[in-house]
């Protein structure tokens, strides 16, 4: 899936980009940064953490829903299918997601995605599981930001923030690169893009602050203010004191379309 992101960027002539993702999408964004860090200028994860969620309550709940759906008869009217979902799937958001994944067929309805592949993936706790993060993915050396509800079912404030710091060594600490968004203890708070306007504005503010201060900024810079104005001393043995600019290194600021520079002619 990370390679698919790279293919999309190549097809659309995008050299570098900051990636943001929600839930499993946040895992894909971070994995893309780990595998292709030279093309990812930043990673933003919403209600996600690079850790194993296989045994978390919401993932166990999802597996129960998939067990039910796997044995459900789809060769009947949609109203009958929807009625049965309401009796066995307590979460209204997951019901909405599953109903949107049904397409009409000659005999009734069918899934418009590879249901068996997703079902089998969620049954096993392995490095390839959608809800797992394996050490084989590596580290992301660039800028990162994480935001999640303070009563999240996926990111527990006291413990699940530690993997973020472990996988993203350049990540700023609490209340800077890692923040929670205040809200009530609502099981639906994971779906942040359907929250009230005030909550959405809180996430948008954190994303904007990240993009303004850190998007595309070299990791040796503190923030964008230091671009072209801050240098790092070199080791004495690396330069001859008679050089014009002895003992300083001006780190570059690469955030241009260097792979497809012909697009500027347009």
Backbone as a ProteinNet text record, in pm:
[ID]
protein_1_A
[PRIMARY]
XXXXXXXXXXXXXXXXXXXXXXXXXXXXXXXXXXXXXXXXXXXXXXXXXXXXXXXXXXXXXXXXXXXXXXXXXXXXXXXXXXXXXXXXXXXXXXXXXXXXXXXXXXXXXXXXXXXXXXXXXXXXXXXXXXXXXXXXXXXXXXXXXXXXXXXXXXXXXXXXXXXXXXXXXXXXXXXXXXXXXXXXXXXXXXXXXXXXXXXXXXXXXXXXXXXXXXXXXXXXXXXXXXXXXXXXXXXXXXXXXXXXXXXXXXXXXXXXXXXXXXXXXX
[TERTIARY]
83.5	0	87.3	199.8	293.2	348.5	377.4	426.4	318.5	191.2	82.5	81	109.7	116.8	227.5	341.9	452.6	414.9	343.4	300.3	205.3	115.1	22.4	98.6	197	275.7	351.2	406.8	482.1	390.1	272.4	179	127.9	119.2	69.8	182.9	306.8	425.2	443.5	440.2	464.7	595.1	694.7	825.2	824.2	769.4	770.6	637	597.1	467.9	465.4	384.5	351.1	223.8	226.1	114.7	40.4	-91.4	-174.3	-272.3	-301	-393.5	-467.3	-585.6	-672.1	-688.4	-665.1	-679.6	-576.8	-625	-534.8	-465.9	-533.9	-470.3	-347.5	-350.2	-232.9	-116.7	-148.7	-43.5	17.8	-66	-15.5	73.2	30.4	110.4	246.5	248.2	375	462.2	402.3	479.4	540.8	466	520.3	640.8	632	745.4	865.9	841.7	952.1	1021.1	941.6	997.9	1055.7	998.2	1036.1	1057.8	1143.8	1159.3	1216.6	1286.7	1344.2	1237.7	1116.2	1008.2	893	906.3	799.7	852	793.6	841.3	778	679.8	616.9	507.2	472.5	365.9	275.9	144.5	46.4	-50.3	-62.3	-150.7	-262.4	-385.5	-502	-564.5	-568.8	-621.3	-559.4	-429.3	-354.3	-220.5	-162.3	-31	41.4	172.2	246.5	268.4	162.4	169.8	71.6	68.4	-19.8	-156.9	-257.5	-394.1	-476.5	-412.7	-487.3	-578.7	-533.1	-610.2	-690.2	-689.8	-769.4	-918.4	-997.3	-1141.3	-1208.5	-1183.7	-1252.9	-1214.7	-1092.7	-1052.3	-1117	-1125	-1197.5	-1344.4	-1399.3	-1537.9	-1555	-1460.4	-1467.3	-1460	-1374.9	-1366.4	-1499.8	-1569.5	-1701.5	-1799.2	-1793.4	-1880.6	-1849.3	-1721.4	-1683.7	-1725	-1718.9	-1766.4	-1914	-1991.2	-2134.4	-2158.4	-2089.8	-2112.3	-2070.5	-1971.5	-1923.6	-2030.4	-2112.2	-2217.3	-2353.1	-2361.8	-2490.6	-2530.6	-2656.4	-2710.5	-2731.3	-2663.6	-2673.6	-2768.8	-2823.7	-2914.3	-3057.6	-3082	-3213.8	-3218.2	-3333.5	-3344.2	-3256.4	-3220.2	-3131.9	-3196.6	-3327.3	-3396.3	-3384.5	-3389.4	-3375.9	-3233.4	-3134.8	-2994.7	-2970.2	-3018.3	-2998.8	-3065.7	-3181.6	-3253	-3173.9	-3116.3	-3037.2	-2908.4	-2847.5	-2727.7	-2757.3	-2873.6	-2907.9	-2917.9	-2953.7	-2967.5	-2833.7	-2732.5	-2606.3	-2486.3	-2499.4	-2388.8	-2430.9	-2377.9	-2421	-2373.5	-2254.2	-2196.4	-2264.6	-2331.8	-2399.2	-2303.7	-2181.6	-2085.6	-2039.4	-2009.9	-1969	-2083.4	-2208.1	-2321.7	-2325.1	-2304	-2303	-2191.8	-2072.9	-1960	-1991.2	-2042.3	-2070.3	-2181.2	-2283.9	-2392.6	-2343.7	-2250.8	-2197.3	-2107.6	-2065.9	-1978	-2056.1	-2187.7	-2270.5	-2313.2	-2293.4	-2338	-2441.9	-2534.8	-2639.4	-2580.4	-2624.2	-2581.2	-2703.5	-2679.5	-2790	-2880.3	-2822.9	-2900	-2936.6	-2890.5	-2917.2	-2812.4	-2717.1	-2609	-2477.8	-2367.3	-2234.1	-2141.3	-2030.8	-1934	-1854.4	-1828.9	-1752	-1604.1	-1557.9	-1415.9	-1386.4	-1261	-1220.4	-1246.3	-1369.3	-1409.7	-1324.7	-1298.3	-1223	-1081	-1019.7	-883.2	-879.9	-976.3	-982	-1014.8	-1108.1	-1145.6	-1025.8	-954.7	-839.5	-727.4	-710.7	-605.1	-631	-756.3	-789.2	-796.8	-785.3	-793	-659.2	-549.8	-418.5	-336.3	-264.8	-177.1	-38.5	-12.3	113.1	162.2	288.4	339.4	258.4	187.2	111	-31.9	-68.1	-203.4	-225.6	-346.1	-379.7	-370.7	-389.3	-395.1	-269.3	-162.8	-36.8	70.1	169.3	287.3	408.4	485	598.3	729.2	827.7	960.4	1024.8	978.4	1036.8	1006.8	909.9	878	986.8	1064	1172.8	1128.8	1208.7	1183.7	1157.9	1090.3	1071.3	1153.3	1256.4	1348.2	1302.3	1187.8	1143.5	1051	984	890.1	761.7	701	577.5	489	359.3	260.9	149.4	102.9	-6.9	-110.3	-237.9	-347.9	-457.9	-522.7	-624.3	-718.7	-840	-931.3	-875.1	-903.3	-847.3	-912.9	-1029.2	-1091.2	-1094	-985.2	-978.3	-981.4	-1045	-1042.7	-921.8	-853	-740.6	-605.8	-601.7	-476.5	-498.9	-439.8	-452.2	-343.9	-387.3	-299.5	-175.4	-189.7	-77.8	29.3	-5.6	89.6	110.9	8.2	17.7	88.4	130.1	207.6	356.6	400.6	542.3	588.9	510.6	554.7	573.1	497.9	514.5	655.6	701.2	835	943.2	912.3	1010	1028.9	920.3	925.8	964.6	931.4	960.2	1056.4	1187.2	1283.6	1290	1243.1	1242.2	1112.5	1024.1	894.1	909.2	842.7	843.7	757.4	778.8	715	569.3	521.3	380.3	343.6	221.5	169.2	241.1	318.1	379	356.1	428.7	407.6	301	273.7	172.1	69.5	-56.8	-161	-289.8	-369.7	-504.4	-604.5	-721.1	-827	-937	-970.3	-1067	-1205	-1274.8	-1409.2	-1471.3	-1591.3	-1656.9	-1617.4	-1648.9	-1614.4	-1718.6	-1707.1	-1804.5	-1738.5	-1797.8	-1736.1	-1718.9	-1794.7	-1786	-1680.5	-1603.8	-1508.8	-1391.5	-1378.2	-1272.6	-1295.3	-1421	-1453.7	-1450.8	-1331.3	-1312.7	-1372.7	-1382.2	-1433.2	-1585	-1649.8	-1794.4	-1826.5	-1726.8	-1748.2	-1808.2	-1835.3	-1889.7	-1784.6	-1828.9	-1740.1	-1625.1	-1650.3	-1544.8	-1434	-1472.5	-1372.8	-1295.1	-1364.5	-1295.1	-1198.1	-1237.3	-1149.4	-1023.3	-1036.7	-919.6	-818.5	-866.1	-775.6	-715.7	-798.7	-750.6	-642.2	-658.3	-558.5	-424.7	-426.1	-301.4	-234.7	-313.9	-257.8	-198.4	-268.4	-218.1	-87.8	-79.7	41.8	160.6	135.3	242.2	289	195.2	231.9	303.6	259.4	320.5	463.2	485.4	614.4	713.9	664.7	756.1	748.3	648	631	751.3	823.9	937.4	1062.9	1063.5	1180	1281.4	1407	1513.8	1513.2	1539.7	1528.7	1630.2	1736.9	1833.6	1787.1	1680.1	1622.5	1522.3	1513.6	1413.2	1274.1	1259.7	1134.3	1166.2	1062.3	1082.2	1157.4	1154.4	1222.3	1373.3	1428.9	1573	1625.5	1534.6	1577.5	1656.7	1773.5	1864.9	1925.8	1893.2	1949	2023.4	2026.1	2090.8	2183.6	2303.9	2401.6	2449.5	2495	2546.6	2697.7	2773.4	2919.8	2963.1	3059.5	3118.2	3224.4	3264.3	3380	3505.2	3594.3	3712.7	3793.8	3799.7	3883.2	3824.9	3700.2	3635	3667.3	3710.2	3731.6	3869.5	3919.7	4044.8	4011.8	4076	4046.2	4064.9	4136.2	4157.8	4042.6	3942.6	3826.5	3750.6	3670.2	3593.1	3488.9	3426.3	3323	3361.8	3457.2	3505.1	3408	3395.1	3327.3	3177.3	3112.8	2967.8	2904.7	2783.8	2709.5	2568.4	2529.9	2395.1	2308.8	2220.2	2142.6	2040.9	2022.1	1933.2	1786.4	1703.9	1558.8	1496	1477.7	1424.3	1272.9	1200.1	1055.4	1005.6	1074.5	1032.3	1016.4	956.5	925.3	1048.5	1150.2	1278.6	1274.1	1183.5	1176.5	1105.5	1015.5	935.6	941.2	1060.7	1073.1	1014.6	977.9	916.8	777.4	717.4	582.7	583.6	701	705.5	689.2	720.1	703.8	556.5	468.6	325.1	268.5
-120.1	0	125.5	120.8	232.9	254	146	157	213.8	183.2	241.1	393.1	443.4	588.4	647	579.7	626.7	623.6	521.1	514.4	629.8	659.6	771	901.9	923.7	1047.2	1055.1	944.7	944.6	973.3	909	929.2	1072.9	1137.9	1275.1	1377.2	1331.8	1417.5	1498.6	1428.7	1488.3	1430.8	1515.3	1467.2	1434.8	1526.4	1510.6	1558.5	1503.4	1541.8	1510.6	1586.3	1553.2	1469.2	1357.3	1263.1	1265.9	1261.6	1255.9	1140.9	1073.9	961.3	946	885	863.5	713.7	668	525.9	443.9	343.7	261.2	345.7	451.1	541.8	609.9	634.9	690.6	593.4	464	362.3	359.7	367.9	367.3	490.2	606	728.4	714.3	661.4	648	540.1	429.3	324.2	376.3	459.9	520.1	607	681.7	762.4	678.6	564.5	476.4	415.1	371.4	304.7	403.1	522.8	619.6	757	763.1	886.9	1001.1	970.7	1078	1151.5	1098.4	1161.9	1207.4	1188.9	1226.9	1337.6	1456.3	1571.8	1582	1499.5	1501	1396.8	1354.4	1256.1	1305.1	1303.4	1342.4	1226.5	1180.5	1068.9	1112.4	1076.5	1112.7	987	983.5	870.8	739.1	738.5	618.9	622.8	505.6	495.4	375.9	384.5	271.7	159.6	82.8	-24.9	-133.8	-242.3	-353.9	-330.5	-308.2	-287.6	-416.1	-528.8	-651.8	-689.1	-664.3	-705.5	-591.4	-475.1	-364.5	-393.9	-340.4	-365.9	-332.8	-216.2	-186.2	-279.9	-332.8	-426.3	-562.7	-605.5	-730.1	-716	-599.9	-573.5	-582	-525.8	-531.6	-675.2	-756.2	-896.8	-969.4	-937.4	-996.8	-956.2	-829.8	-783.7	-857.4	-874.4	-943.6	-1089.5	-1152.8	-1290.8	-1300.1	-1204.9	-1204.9	-1181.5	-1082.8	-1048.6	-1161.2	-1236.4	-1345.1	-1452.1	-1472.5	-1573.9	-1518.6	-1390.2	-1327.8	-1353.9	-1377.6	-1400.5	-1267.7	-1247.5	-1123.1	-1133.1	-1251.7	-1271.9	-1238.7	-1112.2	-1066	-914.5	-853.5	-706.8	-635.5	-511.4	-432.4	-404.2	-380.1	-349.7	-465.1	-588.4	-705.3	-716.7	-689.7	-693.8	-587	-465.4	-356.3	-384.6	-444	-477.5	-577.7	-677.9	-777	-715.3	-622.6	-554.6	-478.3	-413.9	-337.2	-425.6	-550.6	-640.7	-694.5	-702.1	-766.6	-671.4	-551.5	-455.4	-334.3	-323.9	-217.9	-80.4	-72.9	56.9	112.7	228.2	282.9	322.6	364.5	404.9	285.1	172.2	54.2	3.1	14.6	-24.3	60.3	189.6	279.6	243.1	212	174.5	47.2	-54.2	-182.3	-168	-90.4	-72.6	-1	92.4	164	75.5	-39.7	-130.5	-240.1	-227.9	-325.4	-271.4	-351.2	-317.6	-418.8	-372.3	-461.3	-562.4	-685.7	-791.6	-857.2	-959.4	-1027.2	-1101.7	-1147.5	-1226.3	-1148.7	-1025.9	-949.4	-841.9	-865.9	-771.4	-846.3	-772.9	-829	-719.7	-761.7	-664.7	-603.6	-473.3	-406.5	-397.1	-480	-490.8	-637.5	-672	-811	-847.1	-889.1	-916.5	-1026.8	-1133.7	-1246.2	-1206.4	-1119.1	-1075.8	-996	-905.4	-826.9	-916.1	-1006.9	-1098.8	-1181.2	-1241.2	-1324.7	-1243	-1118.2	-1033.1	-1000.2	-975.4	-936.1	-1055.1	-1178	-1295.3	-1331.3	-1283.6	-1327	-1208.7	-1229.8	-1127.4	-1146.9	-1078.6	-1094.3	-958	-947.8	-817.9	-757.6	-841	-789.4	-750.9	-764.1	-728.4	-579.3	-540.5	-399.4	-325.8	-399.3	-334.8	-359.7	-398	-422.3	-329.1	-301	-227.7	-311.2	-350.4	-438.8	-360.5	-410.9	-347.6	-352.4	-441.9	-451.4	-327.5	-245	-124.5	-19.9	-27.7	67.3	193.4	299.4	428.1	534.9	641.9	756.7	873	917	1019.3	1162.8	1183.9	1319.4	1377.5	1485.5	1552.4	1471.4	1474.9	1400.9	1474.1	1442.9	1500.5	1399.9	1385.4	1295.2	1370.5	1349.9	1408.6	1304	1301.9	1199.7	1248.5	1192	1231.5	1190.6	1271.8	1239.4	1115.6	1073.9	948.3	848.9	842.6	754.4	607.4	525.7	380.5	316.8	392.7	339	386.5	505	559.6	595.8	518.4	545.1	644.7	753.5	867.9	830.8	745.7	718.2	627.9	540.4	439.5	438.9	465.2	446.4	559.6	662.9	769.5	736.3	640.7	604.8	546.6	459.1	410.3	520.9	629.8	741.4	798	820.1	874.3	775.4	647.7	544.5	534.4	539.5	522.4	652	766.1	895.8	972.2	949.8	1011.1	1163.2	1224.2	1370.2	1431.1	1347.6	1395.4	1483	1597.7	1685.6	1624.1	1667.8	1604.7	1640.4	1610.8	1631.5	1779.5	1806	1941.3	2015.4	1944.3	2004.4	1911	1800.7	1705.8	1602.6	1580.3	1484.3	1559.8	1558.9	1631.6	1551	1572.4	1516.8	1629.9	1597	1695.3	1668.1	1769.1	1752.5	1719.9	1629.3	1590.8	1497.6	1451.7	1360.8	1217.1	1129	987.1	919.1	942.9	893.5	786.6	665.5	561	601.6	704.3	748.6	856.7	889.7	1000.6	965.3	838.8	801.5	866	883.6	937.8	1089.6	1145.1	1286.5	1377.8	1332.3	1418	1428.4	1355.7	1368.4	1431.5	1485.9	1549	1687.9	1755.3	1890	1985.7	2102.9	2198.6	2240.3	2254.9	2296.7	2192	2064.1	1957.7	1950.1	1959.3	1958	2075	2190.5	2307	2284.7	2209.4	2180.9	2095	1993.6	1911	1992.5	2074.2	2155.9	2253.1	2309.2	2401.7	2331.9	2209.6	2136	2101.5	2062.9	2031.4	2157	2269.3	2393.2	2436.2	2426.4	2464.9	2379.2	2251.6	2162.6	2203.3	2227.9	2262.3	2396.8	2492.4	2625.6	2621.1	2544.8	2549	2442.6	2324.2	2212.6	2146.4	2176.7	2106	2130	2023.8	2033.9	2091.3	2114.7	2174.3	2065.3	2091.6	1996.4	1962	1835.6	1790.6	1858.7	1915.9	1987.5	2128.9	2175.1	2304	2285.8	2386.1	2382.9	2402.2	2498.6	2523.5	2607.4	2656.1	2728.1	2860.1	2916.9	3044.6	3034.3	2914.3	2899	2875.8	2865.9	2843.8	2964.4	2939.8	3041.1	3131.8	3107.4	3194.6	3124.1	2990.5	2915.7	2811.7	2803.9	2707.3	2618.5	2501.7	2405.3	2397.3	2413.5	2404.7	2265.8	2264.1	2137.6	2094.1	1968.6	1923.6	1996.3	2028.5	2106.3	2034.3	1903.5	1827.3	1820.3	1863	1849.1	1964.3	2078.4	2194	2255.9	2314.9	2389.3	2530.5	2577	2712.1	2821.6	2792.8	2894.8	2904.1	2815.8	2822.5	2952.5	2990.1	3113.4	3106.9	2989.6	2973.9	2859.2	2881.6	2771.4	2736.4	2608.7	2561.7	2576.8	2594.7	2608.3	2523.6	2476.7	2396.4	2452	2495.3	2547.5	2434.1	2381	2266.7	2311	2229.5	2267.5	2260.4	2328.3	2326.5	2274.3	2143.9	2081.9	2066.5	2148.1	2129.1	2176.7	2135.7	2170.2	2041.5	2053.5	1935.2	1894.7	1843.8	1819.3	1702.6	1609.4	1496.5	1534.6	1631.2	1668.5	1820.1	1874.1	2019.4	2080.5	1998.2	2052.7	2108.9	2070.7	2121.6	2271.8	2329.4	2473.6	2552.1	2490.3	2559.6	2581.1	2511.3	2526.9	2648.8
0	0	0	70.4	67.9	-72.7	-141.7	-279.5	-371.5	-342.5	-421.2	-408.4	-288.3	-269	-356.1	-361.4	-444.6	-592.7	-634.6	-775.1	-807.9	-713.9	-734.5	-747.7	-661.7	-667.9	-799.9	-846.4	-971.6	-1089.8	-1091.9	-1202.3	-1207.1	-1091.8	-1085.9	-1075.8	-1101	-1107.1	-978.3	-866.5	-735.1	-681.9	-663.6	-616.9	-468.9	-388.1	-243.4	-188.7	-74.4	-17.4	131	203.2	340.9	339.4	408.6	406.4	539.6	533.1	652.8	639.2	750.7	746.8	877.6	868.6	984.3	1007	1129	1158.9	1083.3	1009.5	929.1	822.1	775.2	679.8	738.5	870.4	935.5	936.2	949.6	942.3	802.7	699.5	561.7	537.4	587.4	569.3	636	759.4	830.5	766.7	724.5	657.8	528.2	455.5	333.8	366.8	478	518.8	558.1	622.3	662.2	540.7	443.4	325.9	224.7	215.8	112.2	176.3	276.3	352.5	269.8	159.8	78.9	-2.4	-8.5	-84.5	4.3	135.4	228.8	320.3	309.2	385.2	522.7	553.1	684.2	690.3	813.3	834.3	947.1	923.3	1024.1	1044.8	1167.9	1199.6	1293.2	1258.1	1338.9	1398.9	1531.5	1609.4	1564.2	1558.3	1521.2	1592.5	1613.6	1676.1	1616.6	1594.5	1535.5	1637	1661.8	1758.8	1716.8	1789.4	1759	1822.2	1738.2	1785.6	1781.3	1752.9	1727.5	1844.3	1966.9	2084.2	2145.9	2083.1	2134.2	2116.6	2206.4	2205.4	2072.1	2010.9	1884.4	1770.5	1771.4	1665.7	1689.3	1813.8	1843.7	1803.8	1827.7	1790	1639.2	1563.5	1417.5	1368	1429.8	1388	1409.6	1516.4	1539.5	1430.4	1389.4	1280.8	1150.8	1121.8	998.3	1002	1119.8	1133.8	1097.6	1146.7	1115.8	967.1	909.7	769.3	675.9	715.1	628.3	607.3	708	696.1	658.4	631.6	601.6	456.4	435.1	301.3	230.9	117.5	41.8	-76.7	-101	-214.2	-171.9	-142.3	-97	-105.8	-82.7	-92.9	9	-22.9	63.5	198.6	200.4	326.4	423.8	373.4	460.3	514.7	429.4	473.3	579.5	555.1	649	782.8	780.3	904.3	987.1	921.6	995.4	1050.1	974.4	1024.6	1153.7	1160.7	1279.5	1403.2	1385.4	1500	1548.3	1461.5	1496.2	1499.4	1441.4	1439.1	1519.7	1641.3	1732.7	1689.8	1630.8	1595.2	1470.4	1480	1361.3	1250.2	1287.3	1184.5	1103.7	1169.7	1095.2	1007.2	1054.3	969.6	843.6	861.9	746.2	648.7	700.6	615.5	537.7	608.5	542.2	438	469	372.9	247.3	264	147.8	62.2	115	40.9	-31.3	-39.9	-109.4	-245.3	-349.8	-484.9	-530	-608.1	-658.9	-757.3	-748.8	-840.5	-902.8	-985	-1053.8	-955.8	-845.1	-748.4	-622.4	-609.6	-489.2	-471.5	-378.8	-354.5	-335.7	-354	-335.6	-284	-220	-167.7	-282.2	-274.8	-379.8	-344.8	-250.6	-217	-190.3	-176.5	-153.6	-8	19.7	157.8	219.3	145.2	199.8	237.2	157.1	187.1	317.4	334.6	457.8	576.5	557.4	666.7	712.1	617.9	652.7	716.1	668.7	724	870.1	904.4	1041.8	1136.5	1085.9	1173.3	1235.9	1181.5	1227.3	1276.1	1383.4	1439.1	1379.2	1269.2	1195.8	1151	1105.3	1058.6	944.9	867.6	754.4	791.5	918.3	960.4	948.8	908.2	895.4	1028	1137.8	1269.6	1351.5	1285.5	1355	1299.6	1382	1336.1	1373.3	1273.7	1296.2	1292.9	1362.8	1362.3	1224.1	1137	1003.1	919.3	961.8	885.9	901.9	1009.5	1029.3	1100.6	1086.6	1150.6	1045.1	1088	999.5	1053.5	981.1	1033.3	1012	949.4	919.4	1024.6	987.8	1078.1	1090.6	1208.6	1230.5	1329.5	1323.4	1414	1435.6	1560.2	1593.1	1675.9	1644.5	1721.3	1734.3	1849.8	1876	1985.2	1995.5	2102.8	2238.6	2341.1	2472.5	2533.2	2481.2	2524.3	2408.9	2335.1	2218.8	2260.1	2178.1	2198.6	2130.3	2045.8	1969.8	2023.7	2082	2134.8	2281.6	2371.8	2514.1	2554.1	2612.2	2635.9	2716.4	2816.7	2905.8	2847.5	2753.5	2706.8	2556.5	2477.7	2332.7	2261.1	2335.5	2273.2	2269.3	2351	2351.9	2218.2	2150.6	2019.8	1916.8	1928.9	1835.1	1846.3	1969.4	1991.3	1949.3	1960.3	1924.6	1774.1	1698.5	1553.2	1483.2	1543.3	1482.4	1573	1560.2	1653.1	1646.5	1536.4	1525.9	1578	1628.4	1674.8	1797.7	1797.8	1913.3	2023.3	2144.8	2258.8	2276.3	2395.6	2426.8	2416.3	2368.4	2346.6	2235.4	2154.6	2036.5	1917.7	1911.2	1803.1	1835.4	1963.5	2007.9	2091	2048.2	2120.1	2120.3	2223.3	2228.8	2214.5	2161.8	2141.4	2242.6	2319.2	2426.8	2371.7	2438.3	2397.2	2499.2	2470.4	2563.1	2533	2625.7	2610.4	2522.9	2394.8	2297.3	2211.1	2201.4	2117.6	1972.1	1928.3	1789.1	1768.2	1872.3	1857.4	1765.9	1728.3	1634.3	1497.3	1460	1327.2	1335.3	1339.5	1371.5	1265.8	1140.6	1034.6	1038.4	1130	1148.8	1283.8	1351.5	1480.7	1461.6	1573	1564.7	1509.7	1469.7	1403.9	1494.1	1623.5	1715.2	1722.6	1727.4	1732.5	1601.7	1488.7	1360.2	1349.2	1401.5	1396.4	1479.4	1590	1673.9	1598.8	1526.4	1445.6	1330.9	1267.8	1156.4	1202.8	1322.7	1375.7	1394.6	1448.7	1470.5	1338.3	1238.4	1107.1	1042.6	1055.6	996.1	1062.8	1193.9	1263.9	1219.3	1197.9	1151.6	1012.6	922.8	785.7	779.1	857.7	856.1	910.2	1016.6	1085.1	1039.1	998.3	978.5	841.3	761.1	634.2	543.4	511.8	421.5	482.7	612.2	677.6	709.8	679.6	709	857.7	890	1028.7	1120.1	1063.4	1146.1	1180.8	1116.4	1152.1	1264.4	1349.4	1455.1	1396.4	1308.1	1237.7	1113.7	1047.4	921	938.6	1059.2	1082.3	1063.8	1077.3	1070.1	928.9	831.8	694	644.9	587.6	531.2	638	764.7	865.5	975.5	970.2	1077.7	1016.9	1068.6	1017.8	1131.3	1095.6	1192.2	1178.1	1287.4	1277.1	1231.7	1140	1097.6	1196.8	1186.4	1261.7	1210.5	1299.1	1262.1	1155.5	1165.2	1072.8	932.9	915.8	786.1	691.6	744.5	657.6	684.2	581.4	593.8	643.3	748.8	800.2	696.9	590.1	487.7	388.7	403	314.3	337	237.3	247.7	358.8	375.2	477.6	569.7	656.3	740.1	852.3	873.1	992.8	996.7	880.9	883.4	774.6	804.7	708	698.6	581.3	559.7	505.7	588.6	540.1	436.5	336.1	226.5	266.8	191	212	83.4	77.8	-42.8	-29.3	-99.2	-106.1	-241.8	-345.5	-479.3	-560.2	-676.6	-757.8	-838.5	-770.2	-834.5	-932.7	-917.3	-1011.1	-1140.2	-1131.9	-1248.7	-1264.9	-1280.6	-1286.7	-1412.7	-1509.7	-1630.1	-1602.6	-1488	-1460.7	-1438.5	-1402.5	-1379.6	-1508.1	-1620.7	-1746.9	-1782.6	-1713	-1738.9	-1667.8
[MASK]
++++++++++++++++++++++++++++++++++++++++++++++++++++++++++++++++++++++++++++++++++++++++++++++++++++++++++++++++++++++++++++++++++++++++++++++++++++++++++++++++++++++++++++++++++++++++++++++++++++++++++++++++++++++++++++++++++++++++++++++++++++++++++++++++++++++++++

